[in-house]
Amino acid sequence: MSMAGPAGRPAAGGSRTGLSVFAVLVIGALWGWLAWPWISGTWTVPWDAKAHFQPQLQFLAGSLNRGESPFWNPNIFAGWPQVADPQSLIFVPAFVLLALVNAAPSFAAMDATVYASLLVGALSLFVYFRDRGWHQAAGAVAALSFAFGGSAAWRIQHTGQVISYAAIPLAMLLLARALERRSFGWGLLAGAAAGVLALGRDQIALLGIYLLIGQVIAAVLFGDGMGNRGLGGRVAGAVRPLSAGAIAGLAVVVVPVVLTLLLAAESNRPEIDYIGAGRGSLHPASLITAVIADLFGQGNPDVHYWGPPSAAFGVTDIYLAQNMAAFYAGAVPIAAVLMLGLGRGLLAAREIRLFAVMAALTVFYAIGWYTPVFTLFFDWLPGVKLYRRPADATFMLGFWIAVLGGYLTHRWLDGTVPPAGRFARALQWGLALLVLVVLPVAFGLHADRLKEAVKPTATAILFFGAALLVLALAGTVARGRWAALAVVLLAGFTAVDLGWNNAPNESTAYPPATFEALKPDSSDPTIRFLKARTRETATGARRDRVELAGLGFHWPNAGMVHGFDTVLGYNPLRINTFQAATAAQDTIGLPDQRLFNAMFPSYSSVMGRLLGLRYIAANVPLASIDPHYDASRIVEIAHIGETRIYENRDALPRALFVARARQADFARLLETGRWPEGFDPAREVALEVLPAGVAEVAKNAGPAAAEPGRVAIAAYHNTEVVLEVDAAEAGFVVLTDVWHRWWRAELDGRPAEMLKADAIFRAVRVPAGRHVIRFTFHPFAGAWADVVERLAHGRRG
């Protein structure tokens, strides 16, 4: 096929507006068709979308509909500052709205919200194309490629990153309008959109913000979209909209970002080292998946994955899930990039040059430690050290394929592609031969998987050829009264292409019944048993905790859905002292992911008792997880299918009154697990510094009084806990929820010192008599105090 291109331009004026409306309707209809398997409830997005984000949404919805604050989560890790967690969904407008109107959002409702966000992004990208005067058919291709191609398709389960990705085109569109029109109003909207993007607080949001910065630099320095006003004029013209954007953006994002940075500083991941980040690099061979969908068997259950990282490919030093190396975004945009962008050199065109450069930089970023360029990014770009996988940039690679491929499709339809000389024709077909034949054959031979490579390669060649044919046909009808046919041809083919090659697969779609345990009205017998037991035992000072050990990937956060508290959970972040005290990992979906350490050497330990860990559900005999537990005190009480449920009869109540205090070096205690000699957590408390007037109990003081005081839980909410105390003598009330600076304590309505107890918990000193202790969570005042303290410390330093 010759890529010379037809002459002329798309119709303007009223017919152009009509064509745009028609294109939007086509995009909307094809969006509905492509998203239907998920929004209809036939399939549901699996993995992190259900194991992590569905419980986050349910916790948010349940809290709001009970009239409670969702800012603290008592259901995981013995308490967690949910408001500061970038993956809590608390600051995602679409999910907050869903949570407000639905106390128990279904799987389909959540999936539909994600796909609706992608539709907003797709339509924003289409309008961006229209604002530039680029052909509506090209805009439709870009929109569909953006929403259903690349990592947006293959990694749809990474809900937070998908939401950030979906926000990028809207922010880009509004920023372009603000700069082009020198508008304060558009600047406010652009800043608000950029703020919403930054609220994602993930690597996609970071890269999206850098895209916007590049957009501003190109506009001011090179006049992209701002005309030939001269540098001084462009700078002056940008001040007004950028000032408005800064005001709006900071108003949206400052508080959540500060909260997250403060959390990160006290978490298990304050930042990632270079080796840790490098292990999340995309192997350069995986770039082939932009052209050949599922070459390595990422989505085919009948093919054992053989791409990097795998033993078959010979690359095992990077840590990526297999779907992270897949980002096919459609044959039309990739054909345009190969044949026109690279083969004809149109990626150097002035109006797209910035995006082409940013796309190239994104490739270097994504492949991480495979080039020295990432070292510069890691050392010099703010924010990069906070994230562990440069391969997350495959989201942006999909974005650039959509944008660049869409622009080059416009050039073809617009008739501005220069004729191809002999060298250009040889180059473009040579590139096609290289990526469609030579590389997949070489990879297949390298991994001894040539047979498995045949079908996806043949499919890619078929769709690539069909894309060239559709482009040729669309080019003949791209103008005048037949322009709508070009929209139908290109958008329809792109939808069929993405619907086939990025179809629901084992990475993106499971039957909803798979996740029965995560439905609020679940019929799962294990869930029903644990809910009933924890309700029955929630009396007096008790609020027993549960551990879900090795029941499956989607189980660890089930407590967030059903309202019972677990010791562990699924989250890449944990408070560092809690991790040191419990050996908490990202998840305990598998039995071997339940680790122990010096502080928590066994379920039968001081820490196991203090945590009030009363019920343990496991899919293997408990001895295979913890060979040191006391079988006389931790007994099996139910056997439901493959699940065994054990009761720890030594688990202590959530609230304790103790008359004695012992001094302990908490840093050493967390490191060694050595409590003070003879320490009894039911009758005494370990404190790092004893309050004035409190003497440490002698090691040979003998047993404490049998019942020096009683405590009961009068109210227990997410951000408020009320305890009633009746003490025969002065002592301490210990609440075995995680200590955090943003909590405050009151004794009989007056502020009281909240002590850190037993290395990670909370305690309040009380005199003899009857008292009421009230703990309340104040994240914003607490964060402000932290910021002031750090600034003061910085000045002193």
Buried (B, 14 or more C-beta within 10 A) or exposed (E): EEBBBBEEBBBEEEBBEBBBEBBBEBBBEBBEEBBBBBBEBEBBBBBBBBBBBBBBBBBBBBBBBEEBBBBBBBBBBBBBBBBBBBBBBBBBEBBBEBBEEBBBBBBBBBBBBBBBBBBBBBBBBBBBBBBBEBBBBBBBBBBBBBBBBBBBBBBBBBBBBBBBBBBBBBBBBBBBBBBBBBBBEBBBBBBBBBBBBBBBBBBBBBBBBBBBEBBBEBBBEBBBBBEEEEEEEBBEBBEBBBBBBBBBBBEBBEBBBBBBBBBBEBBBBEBBEBEBBBBBBBBBBBBBBBBBBBBBBBBBEEBEBBBBBBEBBEBEEBBBBBBBBBBBBBBBBBBBBBBBBBBBEBBEBEEBBBBBBBBEBBBBBBBBBBBEBBEEBBEEBEBBBBBBBBBBBBBBBBBBBBBBBBBBBBBBBBBBBBEBEEEBBEBBBEBBEEBBEEBBBBBBEBBEBBEBBEEBBEBBBEBBBBBBEBBBBBBEBBBEEEBBBBBBBBBBBBBBBBBEBBBBBBBBBBEBEBBBBBBBEBEBEBBEBBBEBBEEBBEEBBBBBBBBBBBBBBBBBBBBBBBBBBBBBBBBBBBBBBBBBBBBBBBBBBBEBBEBBBBBBBBBBBBBBBBBBBBBBBBBEBEEBBEEBBEEBBEBEBEBEEBBBBBBEBBBBBBBBBBBBBEBEBEEBBEEBEBBEEBBBBBBBBBBEBEEEBEBBEEEEEEBEEEBBBBBBBEBBBBBBBBBBEBBBBBBBBBBBBBBBBBBBBBBEEEBEBBBBBBBBBBBBBEBEEBBBBBBBBBEEBBEEBEEEEEEEEEEE
